[in-house]
């Protein structure tokens, strides 16, 4: 899996800012927040079209705030505590409890009977350390994206957290942006569910590599 782009960090930050609306739009739809690109653009520009529900407005604001957070902390070390901070930014004002902390109860996953372990049964620090030992920048970022989704650390917002954390490392290492095309979300979930059930992410990582990496 070769790197697709070799941007400077500064160029990648500029690219991410230019693609901010698109990234928020795609990340929202991946999490099931049904907003149009036009409505997302209007929201980011502080225009209320009247077509976005209050709940979805809070979720979009959380995504916008989280993007600002990672762009302002791009050089910070990626730790479990940092991942919790991303969750806090994403979930503010949405009634998510616990906010910025691991879930303390079981969760169900749409489309499968598979159930993730409780965070108290996992060693996320060790798992993250193992991922970060991968010297291949792009593969490491894709691995992070997959791992956070399957771990289901939080009661809500895991896909959004995974996307933001992966993109922090993408940008820091000049690898572009990772985002799931809205028109391919159904196809993506087929690969994601297979990964959930088997813990084998080889096909999922290749699909992401082929379809979801953008840069200059």
TORPA-4810 file (N, C-alpha, C, O; in nm, 3 decimals):
<nodes>
NODE_1_0.085_-0.119_0.000_0.000_0.000_0.000_0.088_0.124_0.000_0.137_0.166_0.105_X
NODE_2_0.109_0.182_-0.116_0.195_0.298_-0.129_0.120_0.427_-0.092_-0.001_0.436_-0.110_X
NODE_3_0.195_0.525_-0.041_0.136_0.656_-0.017_0.089_0.715_-0.150_0.157_0.702_-0.252_X
NODE_4_-0.027_0.781_-0.148_-0.080_0.841_-0.270_-0.031_0.985_-0.288_-0.016_1.032_-0.401_X
NODE_5_-0.006_1.053_-0.177_0.033_1.193_-0.184_0.152_1.217_-0.091_0.174_1.142_0.004_X
NODE_6_0.225_1.321_-0.121_0.339_1.358_-0.038_0.338_1.510_-0.022_0.428_1.580_-0.070_X
NODE_7_0.236_1.559_0.045_0.216_1.702_0.064_0.294_1.749_0.186_0.324_1.671_0.276_X
NODE_8_0.326_1.879_0.189_0.377_1.934_0.314_0.260_1.946_0.411_0.144_1.950_0.370_X
NODE_9_0.292_1.950_0.539_0.186_1.966_0.638_0.107_2.094_0.613_-0.015_2.096_0.625_X
NODE_10_0.176_2.201_0.579_0.111_2.330_0.556_0.017_2.322_0.435_-0.094_2.374_0.440_X
NODE_11_0.062_2.258_0.328_-0.024_2.242_0.210_-0.144_2.155_0.242_-0.254_2.179_0.192_X
NODE_12_-0.123_2.054_0.324_-0.233_1.964_0.358_-0.337_2.035_0.445_-0.457_2.012_0.430_X
NODE_13_-0.290_2.120_0.537_-0.382_2.200_0.618_-0.466_2.292_0.528_-0.587_2.303_0.544_X
NODE_14_-0.399_2.357_0.433_-0.470_2.445_0.339_-0.572_2.366_0.258_-0.685_2.412_0.239_X
NODE_15_-0.534_2.247_0.211_-0.624_2.162_0.135_-0.744_2.122_0.220_-0.858_2.123_0.172_X
NODE_16_-0.720_2.085_0.345_-0.829_2.045_0.435_-0.926_2.159_0.459_-1.047_2.137_0.464_X
NODE_17_-0.875_2.279_0.473_-0.963_2.395_0.493_-1.047_2.422_0.368_-1.165_2.458_0.378_X
NODE_18_-0.987_2.405_0.251_-1.061_2.424_0.126_-1.171_2.318_0.109_-1.274_2.344_0.047_X
NODE_19_-1.148_2.200_0.166_-1.242_2.089_0.153_-1.331_2.072_0.277_-1.398_1.969_0.292_X
NODE_20_-1.331_2.172_0.366_-1.399_2.156_0.495_-1.547_2.124_0.480_-1.597_2.031_0.544_X
NODE_21_-1.617_2.198_0.397_-1.762_2.175_0.380_-1.786_2.034_0.328_-1.874_1.963_0.378_X
NODE_22_-1.709_1.992_0.229_-1.723_1.858_0.172_-1.697_1.751_0.277_-1.768_1.651_0.284_X
NODE_23_-1.595_1.772_0.360_-1.562_1.674_0.462_-1.671_1.664_0.569_-1.705_1.554_0.612_X
NODE_24_-1.725_1.778_0.611_-1.833_1.777_0.709_-1.956_1.708_0.651_-2.020_1.627_0.718_X
NODE_25_-1.988_1.740_0.526_-2.103_1.680_0.458_-2.090_1.528_0.450_-2.186_1.456_0.480_X
NODE_26_-1.973_1.479_0.411_-1.953_1.334_0.397_-1.953_1.265_0.533_-2.013_1.159_0.549_X
NODE_27_-1.887_1.325_0.632_-1.880_1.265_0.764_-2.018_1.260_0.829_-2.051_1.163_0.896_X
NODE_28_-2.098_1.365_0.809_-2.234_1.367_0.863_-2.318_1.256_0.803_-2.387_1.184_0.876_X
NODE_29_-2.313_1.242_0.672_-2.393_1.139_0.607_-2.347_0.999_0.643_-2.429_0.907_0.651_X
NODE_30_-2.218_0.980_0.664_-2.168_0.849_0.707_-2.228_0.810_0.840_-2.251_0.691_0.865_X
NODE_31_-2.253_0.907_0.927_-2.309_0.880_1.059_-2.461_0.878_1.057_-2.524_0.864_1.162_X
NODE_32_-2.521_0.893_0.937_-2.666_0.887_0.927_-2.735_1.021_0.944_-2.857_1.026_0.963_X
NODE_33_-2.659_1.131_0.937_-2.716_1.264_0.947_-2.749_1.309_0.804_-2.659_1.347_0.729_X
NODE_34_-2.875_1.304_0.768_-2.916_1.322_0.628_-2.926_1.470_0.594_-3.034_1.529_0.599_X
NODE_35_-2.811_1.529_0.559_-2.810_1.669_0.515_-2.754_1.675_0.373_-2.675_1.590_0.333_X
NODE_36_-2.797_1.775_0.298_-2.746_1.794_0.163_-2.617_1.876_0.168_-2.586_1.939_0.269_X
NODE_37_-2.544_1.872_0.058_-2.423_1.954_0.051_-2.459_2.102_0.059_-2.390_2.180_0.126_X
NODE_38_-2.566_2.141_-0.008_-2.607_2.281_-0.007_-2.641_2.328_0.134_-2.604_2.439_0.173_X
NODE_39_-2.712_2.244_0.210_-2.746_2.281_0.347_-2.621_2.287_0.435_-2.610_2.372_0.523_X
NODE_40_-2.527_2.197_0.410_-2.402_2.198_0.487_-2.324_2.324_0.458_-2.269_2.386_0.549_X
NODE_41_-2.317_2.362_0.331_-2.247_2.485_0.292_-2.311_2.606_0.358_-2.242_2.694_0.410_X
NODE_42_-2.443_2.610_0.356_-2.514_2.722_0.418_-2.486_2.727_0.568_-2.464_2.834_0.624_X
NODE_43_-2.487_2.612_0.632_-2.463_2.608_0.776_-2.323_2.658_0.810_-2.308_2.741_0.900_X
NODE_44_-2.223_2.611_0.739_-2.085_2.653_0.766_-2.071_2.803_0.746_-1.989_2.867_0.813_X
NODE_45_-2.149_2.860_0.655_-2.146_3.003_0.630_-2.246_3.080_0.716_-2.276_3.197_0.690_X
NODE_46_-2.299_3.012_0.821_-2.389_3.075_0.919_-2.520_3.123_0.858_-2.576_3.225_0.898_X
NODE_47_-2.568_3.047_0.758_-2.697_3.076_0.697_-2.794_2.965_0.734_-2.766_2.848_0.711_X
NODE_48_-2.909_3.002_0.790_-3.009_2.904_0.830_-3.111_2.888_0.717_-3.190_2.978_0.690_X
NODE_49_-3.108_2.773_0.652_-3.200_2.748_0.540_-3.338_2.705_0.588_-3.433_2.704_0.510_X
NODE_50_-3.349_2.669_0.715_-3.476_2.623_0.769_-3.508_2.479_0.738_-3.617_2.431_0.770_X
NODE_51_-3.415_2.408_0.674_-3.440_2.269_0.637_-3.362_2.169_0.722_-3.377_2.048_0.706_X
NODE_52_-3.279_2.219_0.813_-3.200_2.132_0.900_-3.264_2.131_1.039_-3.293_2.236_1.095_X
NODE_53_-3.286_2.012_1.094_-3.345_2.003_1.227_-3.248_2.058_1.331_-3.128_2.068_1.306_X
NODE_54_-3.302_2.094_1.446_-3.218_2.145_1.554_-3.113_2.041_1.595_-2.997_2.075_1.618_X
NODE_55_-3.154_1.916_1.605_-3.061_1.810_1.642_-2.946_1.800_1.542_-2.830_1.787_1.580_X
NODE_56_-2.981_1.805_1.414_-2.877_1.794_1.311_-2.787_1.918_1.309_-2.669_1.908_1.276_X
NODE_57_-2.842_2.032_1.342_-2.760_2.153_1.350_-2.654_2.139_1.458_-2.540_2.180_1.439_X
NODE_58_-2.690_2.082_1.572_-2.593_2.060_1.679_-2.485_1.962_1.633_-2.367_1.979_1.664_X
NODE_59_-2.526_1.858_1.558_-2.428_1.760_1.509_-2.333_1.823_1.408_-2.213_1.795_1.409_X
NODE_60_-2.385_1.907_1.321_-2.299_1.976_1.226_-2.205_2.072_1.296_-2.088_2.084_1.259_X
NODE_61_-2.256_2.141_1.398_-2.169_2.230_1.475_-2.058_2.152_1.544_-1.944_2.197_1.551_X
NODE_62_-2.094_2.032_1.596_-1.992_1.949_1.658_-1.883_1.909_1.560_-1.765_1.909_1.595_X
NODE_63_-1.923_1.875_1.438_-1.824_1.840_1.336_-1.737_1.960_1.300_-1.615_1.946_1.286_X
NODE_64_-1.798_2.076_1.285_-1.721_2.197_1.252_-1.621_2.228_1.364_-1.505_2.257_1.338_X
NODE_65_-1.669_2.223_1.489_-1.582_2.251_1.603_-1.469_2.149_1.612_-1.355_2.184_1.644_X
NODE_66_-1.501_2.022_1.584_-1.399_1.917_1.593_-1.293_1.935_1.485_-1.174_1.912_1.511_X
NODE_67_-1.334_1.976_1.365_-1.236_2.003_1.259_-1.145_2.118_1.299_-1.024_2.112_1.278_X
NODE_68_-1.203_2.222_1.356_-1.121_2.335_1.402_-1.024_2.289_1.511_-0.909_2.332_1.515_X
NODE_69_-1.070_2.202_1.598_-0.986_2.151_1.706_-0.866_2.075_1.651_-0.753_2.099_1.693_X
NODE_70_-0.889_1.983_1.558_-0.775_1.904_1.510_-0.679_1.989_1.427_-0.558_1.967_1.430_X
NODE_71_-0.732_2.085_1.353_-0.643_2.172_1.274_-0.558_2.261_1.364_-0.447_2.298_1.328_X
NODE_72_-0.612_2.295_1.481_-0.538_2.378_1.575_-0.443_2.297_1.664_-0.359_2.354_1.734_X
NODE_73_-0.457_2.166_1.662_-0.373_2.080_1.748_-0.305_1.971_1.665_-0.278_1.862_1.715_X
NODE_74_-0.278_2.003_1.540_-0.233_1.901_1.445_-0.103_1.835_1.489_-0.078_1.720_1.454_X
NODE_75_-0.020_1.907_1.565_0.110_1.853_1.604_0.106_1.780_1.739_0.207_1.724_1.781_X
NODE_76_-0.008_1.780_1.805_-0.016_1.710_1.933_-0.004_1.559_1.911_-0.047_1.505_1.810_X
NODE_77_0.056_1.494_2.009_0.068_1.348_2.003_-0.070_1.284_2.008_-0.157_1.327_2.085_X
NODE_78_-0.090_1.182_1.926_-0.218_1.111_1.927_-0.219_1.011_2.042_-0.144_0.913_2.039_X
NODE_79_-0.301_1.035_2.140_-0.316_0.949_2.257_-0.464_0.917_2.276_-0.550_0.974_2.209_X
NODE_80_-0.492_0.827_2.367_-0.631_0.796_2.401_-0.700_0.921_2.456_-0.817_0.945_2.426_X
NODE_81_-0.630_0.999_2.536_-0.689_1.121_2.591_-0.722_1.220_2.480_-0.823_1.291_2.487_X
NODE_82_-0.638_1.226_2.377_-0.667_1.314_2.264_-0.794_1.267_2.193_-0.879_1.348_2.157_X
NODE_83_-0.808_1.137_2.173_-0.928_1.082_2.109_-1.052_1.119_2.190_-1.156_1.150_2.132_X
NODE_84_-1.043_1.116_2.322_-1.155_1.156_2.407_-1.190_1.304_2.386_-1.307_1.342_2.387_X
NODE_85_-1.088_1.387_2.367_-1.112_1.530_2.342_-1.186_1.551_2.211_-1.274_1.638_2.201_X
NODE_86_-1.151_1.472_2.111_-1.222_1.482_1.983_-1.369_1.445_2.002_-1.457_1.512_1.947_X
NODE_87_-1.396_1.341_2.079_-1.535_1.302_2.106_-1.609_1.414_2.178_-1.725_1.440_2.149_X
NODE_88_-1.542_1.480_2.271_-1.606_1.591_2.343_-1.646_1.701_2.247_-1.757_1.753_2.255_X
NODE_89_-1.557_1.737_2.155_-1.587_1.843_2.059_-1.702_1.803_1.967_-1.789_1.885_1.936_X
NODE_90_-1.702_1.679_1.924_-1.805_1.631_1.832_-1.943_1.627_1.897_-2.044_1.655_1.832_X
NODE_91_-1.948_1.591_2.027_-2.076_1.564_2.091_-2.133_1.676_2.175_-2.239_1.658_2.235_X
NODE_92_-2.067_1.791_2.181_-2.115_1.900_2.265_-2.259_1.941_2.230_-2.295_1.956_2.113_X
NODE_93_-2.341_1.958_2.336_-2.477_2.007_2.318_-2.576_1.907_2.263_-2.688_1.943_2.228_X
NODE_94_-2.536_1.778_2.255_-2.623_1.677_2.193_-2.678_1.575_2.293_-2.741_1.477_2.253_X
NODE_95_-2.655_1.598_2.419_-2.709_1.508_2.521_-2.639_1.374_2.526_-2.694_1.278_2.580_X
NODE_96_-2.519_1.365_2.472_-2.443_1.240_2.475_-2.379_1.224_2.612_-2.306_1.312_2.658_X
NODE_97_-2.405_1.113_2.676_-2.347_1.086_2.808_-2.296_0.942_2.811_-2.366_0.850_2.771_X
NODE_98_-2.173_0.924_2.861_-2.078_1.026_2.902_-2.013_1.093_2.782_-1.983_1.027_2.683_X
NODE_99_-1.990_1.223_2.791_-1.931_1.300_2.684_-1.780_1.310_2.705_-1.734_1.351_2.812_X
NODE_100_-1.704_1.271_2.603_-1.560_1.273_2.616_-1.504_1.162_2.703_-1.389_1.168_2.747_X
NODE_101_-1.586_1.062_2.727_-1.544_0.947_2.807_-1.596_0.819_2.744_-1.691_0.822_2.665_X
NODE_102_-1.534_0.706_2.777_-1.576_0.578_2.721_-1.715_0.541_2.768_-1.758_0.578_2.878_X
NODE_103_-1.785_0.468_2.683_-1.918_0.418_2.722_-1.904_0.319_2.837_-1.801_0.254_2.853_X
NODE_104_-2.012_0.308_2.915_-2.012_0.216_3.030_-2.122_0.112_3.018_-2.161_0.049_3.116_X
NODE_105_-2.172_0.094_2.896_-2.276_-0.006_2.871_-2.259_-0.062_2.731_-2.187_-0.006_2.649_X
NODE_106_-2.325_-0.174_2.705_-2.316_-0.238_2.576_-2.390_-0.160_2.468_-2.477_-0.078_2.497_X
NODE_107_-2.353_-0.186_2.342_-2.419_-0.122_2.229_-2.449_-0.225_2.122_-2.378_-0.325_2.108_X
NODE_108_-2.554_-0.200_2.046_-2.584_-0.282_1.929_-2.536_-0.213_1.804_-2.523_-0.091_1.800_X
NODE_109_-2.508_-0.292_1.700_-2.458_-0.239_1.574_-2.559_-0.271_1.464_-2.596_-0.387_1.446_X
NODE_110_-2.602_-0.170_1.394_-2.700_-0.190_1.286_-2.642_-0.279_1.177_-2.530_-0.257_1.131_X
NODE_111_-2.718_-0.380_1.138_-2.678_-0.466_1.028_-2.604_-0.592_1.067_-2.568_-0.671_0.981_X
NODE_112_-2.581_-0.611_1.197_-2.510_-0.730_1.242_-2.547_-0.764_1.386_-2.584_-0.676_1.463_X
NODE_113_-2.536_-0.890_1.420_-2.559_-0.932_1.559_-2.430_-0.924_1.641_-2.433_-0.948_1.762_X
NODE_114_-2.319_-0.892_1.577_-2.191_-0.879_1.649_-2.198_-0.765_1.750_-2.257_-0.661_1.724_X
NODE_115_-2.136_-0.787_1.866_-2.134_-0.686_1.970_-1.991_-0.658_2.013_-1.915_-0.751_2.040_X
NODE_116_-1.952_-0.532_2.020_-1.816_-0.499_2.065_-1.801_-0.518_2.215_-1.899_-0.514_2.290_X
NODE_117_-1.678_-0.540_2.258_-1.650_-0.552_2.400_-1.673_-0.417_2.470_-1.671_-0.312_2.406_X
NODE_118_-1.693_-0.422_2.600_-1.695_-0.300_2.679_-1.554_-0.241_2.683_-1.457_-0.316_2.684_X
NODE_119_-1.542_-0.109_2.686_-1.409_-0.048_2.698_-1.330_-0.099_2.818_-1.208_-0.109_2.813_X
NODE_120_-1.401_-0.131_2.926_-1.333_-0.181_3.046_-1.267_-0.316_3.022_-1.182_-0.358_3.101_X
NODE_121_-1.306_-0.384_2.915_-1.248_-0.514_2.881_-1.134_-0.501_2.779_-1.075_-0.602_2.739_X
NODE_122_-1.104_-0.378_2.738_-1.006_-0.357_2.632_-0.885_-0.279_2.683_-0.891_-0.211_2.785_X
NODE_123_-0.776_-0.291_2.611_-0.655_-0.215_2.640_-0.628_-0.123_2.520_-0.544_-0.152_2.436_X
NODE_124_-0.703_-0.013_2.515_-0.692_0.076_2.402_-0.554_0.139_2.388_-0.507_0.164_2.277_X
NODE_125_-0.489_0.164_2.501_-0.356_0.224_2.497_-0.259_0.135_2.421_-0.184_0.181_2.335_X
NODE_126_-0.260_0.007_2.453_-0.172_-0.088_2.386_-0.209_-0.104_2.239_-0.121_-0.111_2.152_X
NODE_127_-0.339_-0.110_2.211_-0.384_-0.125_2.072_-0.344_-0.004_1.988_-0.300_-0.019_1.874_X
NODE_128_-0.359_0.115_2.044_-0.319_0.237_1.972_-0.168_0.239_1.951_-0.120_0.274_1.842_X
NODE_129_-0.093_0.202_2.052_0.053_0.199_2.039_0.097_0.107_1.926_0.188_0.140_1.851_X
NODE_130_0.032_-0.007_1.915_0.067_-0.102_1.809_0.040_-0.045_1.670_0.118_-0.064_1.578_X
NODE_131_-0.072_0.026_1.657_-0.104_0.088_1.528_-0.003_0.196_1.494_0.041_0.206_1.379_X
NODE_132_0.035_0.276_1.593_0.125_0.389_1.568_0.267_0.344_1.538_0.349_0.425_1.494_X
NODE_133_0.298_0.218_1.562_0.431_0.165_1.530_0.446_0.139_1.380_0.558_0.119_1.332_X
NODE_134_0.336_0.139_1.307_0.341_0.118_1.162_0.406_0.241_1.097_0.352_0.351_1.106_X
NODE_135_0.519_0.222_1.032_0.592_0.333_0.973_0.535_0.381_0.841_0.577_0.485_0.789_X
NODE_136_0.440_0.308_0.786_0.377_0.349_0.659_0.263_0.445_0.692_0.162_0.404_0.747_X
NODE_137_0.280_0.573_0.657_0.188_0.677_0.703_0.043_0.654_0.662_-0.046_0.658_0.747_X
NODE_138_0.018_0.630_0.534_-0.119_0.617_0.488_-0.186_0.493_0.546_-0.300_0.501_0.592_X
NODE_139_-0.118_0.382_0.544_-0.176_0.260_0.600_-0.207_0.278_0.748_-0.309_0.229_0.797_X
NODE_140_-0.119_0.347_0.821_-0.143_0.372_0.963_-0.270_0.453_0.984_-0.348_0.424_1.075_X
NODE_141_-0.292_0.554_0.901_-0.412_0.637_0.914_-0.539_0.558_0.883_-0.640_0.571_0.953_X
NODE_142_-0.534_0.476_0.780_-0.650_0.392_0.746_-0.677_0.292_0.857_-0.793_0.266_0.892_X
NODE_143_-0.571_0.236_0.913_-0.585_0.142_1.025_-0.652_0.210_1.145_-0.738_0.151_1.210_X
NODE_144_-0.614_0.333_1.174_-0.676_0.409_1.283_-0.826_0.426_1.258_-0.908_0.405_1.347_X
NODE_145_-0.859_0.464_1.137_-0.999_0.486_1.100_-1.082_0.360_1.122_-1.191_0.366_1.178_X
NODE_146_-1.029_0.247_1.080_-1.100_0.120_1.096_-1.110_0.081_1.244_-1.217_0.044_1.291_X
NODE_147_-1.000_0.089_1.314_-0.992_0.044_1.453_-1.088_0.120_1.545_-1.157_0.058_1.627_X
NODE_148_-1.093_0.252_1.533_-1.180_0.329_1.620_-1.326_0.295_1.595_-1.406_0.289_1.689_X
NODE_149_-1.363_0.271_1.469_-1.501_0.234_1.441_-1.537_0.099_1.504_-1.643_0.085_1.564_X
NODE_150_-1.448_0.001_1.490_-1.479_-0.131_1.545_-1.474_-0.132_1.697_-1.548_-0.207_1.761_X
NODE_151_-1.390_-0.050_1.756_-1.378_-0.046_1.901_-1.506_0.006_1.967_-1.540_-0.035_2.077_X
NODE_152_-1.577_0.098_1.897_-1.701_0.154_1.953_-1.676_0.204_2.096_-1.747_0.166_2.189_X
NODE_153_-1.577_0.288_2.111_-1.538_0.338_2.243_-1.649_0.419_2.311_-1.660_0.420_2.434_X
NODE_154_-1.729_0.486_2.230_-1.826_0.581_2.283_-1.969_0.538_2.251_-1.992_0.458_2.160_X
NODE_155_-2.065_0.592_2.326_-2.204_0.555_2.303_-2.256_0.608_2.170_-2.345_0.548_2.110_X
NODE_156_-2.201_0.718_2.122_-2.246_0.777_1.996_-2.129_0.851_1.932_-2.040_0.899_2.002_X
NODE_157_-2.131_0.860_1.801_-2.033_0.941_1.730_-1.903_0.872_1.696_-1.806_0.939_1.663_X
NODE_158_-1.898_0.739_1.702_-1.772_0.669_1.679_-1.718_0.688_1.537_-1.597_0.701_1.519_X
NODE_159_-1.805_0.689_1.438_-1.758_0.709_1.300_-1.704_0.849_1.280_-1.604_0.869_1.211_X
NODE_160_-1.771_0.947_1.341_-1.721_1.085_1.333_-1.585_1.098_1.400_-1.494_1.162_1.347_X
NODE_161_-1.571_1.037_1.517_-1.443_1.040_1.586_-1.334_0.973_1.502_-1.224_1.026_1.487_X
NODE_162_-1.367_0.857_1.446_-1.270_0.784_1.364_-1.224_0.868_1.247_-1.105_0.872_1.215_X
NODE_163_-1.319_0.936_1.182_-1.285_1.019_1.066_-1.195_1.135_1.105_-1.097_1.162_1.036_X
NODE_164_-1.226_1.202_1.215_-1.147_1.318_1.257_-1.007_1.276_1.302_-0.909_1.342_1.267_X
NODE_165_-0.999_1.169_1.379_-0.868_1.123_1.428_-0.780_1.077_1.312_-0.661_1.110_1.307_X
NODE_166_-0.837_1.001_1.221_-0.760_0.956_1.105_-0.711_1.075_1.023_-0.598_1.076_0.977_X
NODE_167_-0.798_1.175_1.006_-0.759_1.290_0.926_-0.657_1.379_0.995_-0.577_1.444_0.928_X
NODE_168_-0.657_1.382_1.126_-0.550_1.453_1.198_-0.415_1.395_1.156_-0.323_1.470_1.124_X
NODE_169_-0.405_1.263_1.158_-0.279_1.198_1.122_-0.251_1.207_0.972_-0.136_1.218_0.931_X
NODE_170_-0.356_1.203_0.891_-0.338_1.221_0.746_-0.275_1.356_0.718_-0.176_1.366_0.645_X
NODE_171_-0.331_1.460_0.776_-0.284_1.596_0.751_-0.144_1.616_0.807_-0.058_1.674_0.741_X
NODE_172_-0.123_1.569_0.927_0.008_1.584_0.992_0.119_1.523_0.908_0.232_1.573_0.907_X
NODE_173_0.088_1.416_0.837_0.188_1.344_0.758_0.178_1.370_0.608_0.243_1.301_0.529_X
NODE_174_0.097_1.470_0.569_0.090_1.508_0.428_0.027_1.405_0.337_0.064_1.394_0.221_X
NODE_175_-0.069_1.328_0.391_-0.129_1.219_0.315_-0.264_1.252_0.253_-0.330_1.164_0.197_X
NODE_176_-0.306_1.379_0.261_-0.433_1.418_0.203_-0.547_1.409_0.302_-0.528_1.434_0.421_X
NODE_177_-0.665_1.372_0.254_-0.786_1.364_0.334_-0.854_1.229_0.310_-0.858_1.180_0.198_X
NODE_178_-0.908_1.172_0.418_-0.983_1.047_0.408_-1.131_1.078_0.429_-1.168_1.134_0.532_X
NODE_179_-1.213_1.044_0.332_-1.358_1.063_0.345_-1.431_0.961_0.259_-1.385_0.926_0.151_X
NODE_180_-1.545_0.915_0.307_-1.626_0.816_0.235_-1.722_0.888_0.142_-1.805_0.966_0.190_X
NODE_181_-1.715_0.866_0.010_-1.811_0.929_-0.081_-1.954_0.893_-0.044_-1.985_0.777_-0.019_X
NODE_182_-2.040_0.992_-0.041_-2.179_0.969_0.001_-2.247_0.864_-0.087_-2.323_0.781_-0.036_X
NODE_183_-2.219_0.866_-0.217_-2.284_0.771_-0.308_-2.232_0.628_-0.289_-2.288_0.535_-0.347_X
NODE_184_-2.127_0.611_-0.209_-2.070_0.477_-0.188_-2.083_0.430_-0.043_-2.020_0.332_-0.004_X
NODE_185_-2.164_0.500_0.036_-2.178_0.463_0.177_-2.234_0.322_0.193_-2.188_0.247_0.279_X
NODE_186_-2.333_0.285_0.111_-2.389_0.151_0.119_-2.285_0.044_0.093_-2.278_-0.056_0.165_X
NODE_187_-2.205_0.064_-0.009_-2.097_-0.030_-0.040_-1.995_-0.034_0.073_-1.945_-0.141_0.109_X
NODE_188_-1.965_0.083_0.128_-1.869_0.088_0.239_-1.917_0.005_0.357_-1.838_-0.069_0.417_X
NODE_189_-2.045_0.016_0.392_-2.097_-0.057_0.508_-2.089_-0.208_0.488_-2.075_-0.282_0.586_X
NODE_190_-2.097_-0.255_0.366_-2.081_-0.398_0.341_-1.944_-0.445_0.387_-1.932_-0.548_0.453_X
NODE_191_-1.841_-0.370_0.351_-1.705_-0.404_0.393_-1.686_-0.383_0.543_-1.617_-0.460_0.609_X
NODE_192_-1.748_-0.277_0.597_-1.734_-0.248_0.740_-1.796_-0.357_0.826_-1.736_-0.400_0.925_X
NODE_193_-1.914_-0.403_0.788_-1.980_-0.509_0.866_-1.896_-0.637_0.862_-1.884_-0.707_0.963_X
NODE_194_-1.840_-0.668_0.747_-1.752_-0.786_0.738_-1.635_-0.772_0.834_-1.597_-0.868_0.901_X
NODE_195_-1.578_-0.654_0.841_-1.467_-0.630_0.935_-1.513_-0.643_1.079_-1.443_-0.704_1.160_X
NODE_196_-1.629_-0.588_1.111_-1.682_-0.602_1.247_-1.690_-0.749_1.286_-1.649_-0.788_1.395_X
NODE_197_-1.744_-0.828_1.196_-1.774_-0.967_1.230_-1.652_-1.059_1.229_-1.651_-1.160_1.299_X
NODE_198_-1.551_-1.025_1.152_-1.435_-1.113_1.136_-1.307_-1.058_1.199_-1.212_-1.133_1.221_X
NODE_199_-1.304_-0.929_1.227_-1.183_-0.860_1.273_-1.071_-0.868_1.169_-0.953_-0.856_1.202_X
NODE_200_-1.108_-0.887_1.044_-1.014_-0.889_0.932_-1.043_-0.765_0.848_-1.146_-0.757_0.782_X
NODE_201_-0.951_-0.668_0.851_-0.978_-0.542_0.782_-0.904_-0.527_0.650_-0.898_-0.417_0.594_X
NODE_202_-0.848_-0.635_0.599_-0.769_-0.627_0.477_-0.851_-0.572_0.360_-0.807_-0.479_0.293_X
NODE_203_-0.969_-0.629_0.335_-1.052_-0.585_0.223_-1.104_-0.443_0.246_-1.110_-0.363_0.152_X
NODE_204_-1.140_-0.412_0.369_-1.189_-0.279_0.401_-1.080_-0.174_0.377_-1.107_-0.069_0.318_X
NODE_205_-0.960_-0.201_0.422_-0.850_-0.105_0.403_-0.822_-0.083_0.255_-0.795_0.030_0.214_X
NODE_206_-0.827_-0.189_0.176_-0.801_-0.174_0.033_-0.912_-0.093_-0.033_-0.885_-0.010_-0.120_X
NODE_207_-1.037_-0.116_0.008_-1.149_-0.040_-0.048_-1.134_0.108_-0.015_-1.155_0.193_-0.101_X
NODE_208_-1.098_0.138_0.109_-1.077_0.277_0.149_-0.963_0.338_0.067_-0.975_0.451_0.019_X
NODE_209_-0.856_0.265_0.051_-0.741_0.311_-0.027_-0.783_0.345_-0.170_-0.741_0.447_-0.226_X
NODE_210_-0.865_0.261_-0.228_-0.906_0.278_-0.368_-1.009_0.388_-0.389_-1.015_0.446_-0.497_X
NODE_211_-1.090_0.417_-0.287_-1.207_0.502_-0.307_-1.213_0.629_-0.223_-1.295_0.717_-0.252_X
NODE_212_-1.131_0.642_-0.121_-1.159_0.744_-0.020_-1.045_0.840_0.013_-1.057_0.918_0.108_X
NODE_213_-0.937_0.836_-0.062_-0.823_0.922_-0.033_-0.815_1.033_-0.137_-0.813_1.006_-0.257_X
NODE_214_-0.811_1.157_-0.089_-0.808_1.272_-0.179_-0.694_1.365_-0.140_-0.665_1.382_-0.021_X
NODE_215_-0.630_1.424_-0.239_-0.520_1.516_-0.211_-0.472_1.580_-0.339_-0.536_1.569_-0.444_X
NODE_216_-0.359_1.649_-0.329_-0.301_1.715_-0.446_-0.151_1.687_-0.451_-0.083_1.734_-0.543_X
</nodes>
